[in-house]
C-alpha cells in the first residue's frame, strides 16, 4: 500500500502523523511511505531521518493526496487540502 503523510496546516499544529520509526515499521512490512518535505521539521524530524527509514520525500501535499492509497494526519484534512 502507498501511504502518504502530508504536513499539518492547521493553526498551531506542529506534529506529524508518522515518525521515522513508524515509517520504518511500515516499510519493513512491504508498504511504501511518502512524507511531505519538511513535514516533521517543527518537531526536529528531518527529511534525512525519513529517507533512512525508507520513506520517499515529496514536495507537495497535492502529490501525496493524488498518489496515496491511505493518508495519515494528526488533525482532520482542511478544506484547502481536498
TAVEN-V868111 format. One line per field, one symbol per residue. ss: DSSP state (a for helix, b for strand, c for the rest). psi: psi as a letter, one per 20 degrees, with the letter a starting at -180 (. if undefined). A space follows every 50 residues. Layout:
BEGIN
ss=???
psi=???
END
This chain:
BEGIN
ss=cbbbbccccccccccccccaaaaaaaaacccbbbbbccccaaacccaaaa aacccbbbccaaaaaaaccbbcccccccaaac
psi=qopqnrqpiqpkoirqiprhghgggghijjqppppppkhjgikjorhhgh ghijqppqhqhggghhhqhpppqgrqpqhii.
END
